[in-house]
Amino acid sequence: MLVDNVAPCHLCTQMVVSVLIIFLLKTITNLHVMAHYGINY
Protein backbone atom coordinates (compact mmCIF):
# COMPACT_ATOMS: atom_id res chain seq x y z
CA MET A 1 0.00 0.00 0.00
CA LEU A 2 2.79 2.41 0.87
CA VAL A 3 4.44 1.89 -2.52
CA ASP A 4 1.14 2.50 -4.34
CA ASN A 5 0.59 5.73 -2.40
CA VAL A 6 4.17 6.98 -2.80
CA ALA A 7 4.43 6.38 -6.58
CA PRO A 8 1.76 8.93 -7.69
CA CYS A 9 3.00 11.42 -5.07
CA HIS A 10 6.55 11.05 -6.43
CA LEU A 11 5.27 11.70 -9.97
CA CYS A 12 3.43 14.82 -8.78
CA THR A 13 6.58 16.02 -7.00
CA GLN A 14 8.62 15.53 -10.19
CA MET A 15 6.03 17.53 -12.18
CA VAL A 16 6.07 20.39 -9.63
CA VAL A 17 9.89 20.43 -9.57
CA SER A 18 10.02 20.44 -13.38
CA VAL A 19 7.61 23.40 -13.56
CA LEU A 20 9.64 25.30 -10.93
CA ILE A 21 12.91 24.63 -12.80
CA ILE A 22 11.38 25.85 -16.10
CA PHE A 23 10.05 28.98 -14.34
CA LEU A 24 13.46 29.66 -12.77
CA LEU A 25 15.26 29.15 -16.10
CA LYS A 26 12.87 31.61 -17.82
CA THR A 27 13.41 34.16 -15.03
CA ILE A 28 17.20 33.77 -15.20
CA THR A 29 17.12 34.10 -19.00
CA ASN A 30 15.03 37.29 -18.73
CA LEU A 31 17.50 38.71 -16.18
CA HIS A 32 20.43 37.91 -18.51
CA VAL A 33 18.66 39.59 -21.44
CA MET A 34 17.93 42.67 -19.31
CA ALA A 35 21.56 42.72 -18.14
CA HIS A 36 22.84 42.53 -21.73
CA TYR A 37 20.52 45.34 -22.84
CA GLY A 38 21.65 47.36 -19.84
CA ILE A 39 25.30 46.88 -20.86
CA ASN A 40 24.56 47.69 -24.51
CA TYR A 41 22.67 50.86 -23.60
N, C-alpha and C positions, 0 to 999 in steps of 0.2 A: 504493500500500500504506500509506504513512504516513497519508494522509487517512482510509482505512478504519479504521486502528488508533486514530487520534486521536478520531474522531467518538464512538464508544461511551464512551471515557474521558471526553470532555467532558460527555456526558450524565450519567455517574456522578458527576462532580464537581459538576454543577449540582444533582443530587439530594442529595448530601451537604451542600452549602452551604445548600440550602433547609431541610433538617432542622435544621441548626445554627441558622439564623436563627429558625425556629419555636421551637426550644428556648430561645434567648436571649430572644425576645419573651415567652414564658410566664414565664421567670424574672424578667424586668423587671416584668411585670404583677404577679406575686406580691409582689415587693419593694414596689411602689407600694401594693398593697392593705395589706400589713403596715404600711407607713409611715402610711397614712391611719388605720388602726385605732389605731396608736400615738399619733397626734395626737388622735384622738377620745377615747381613754381616757388 
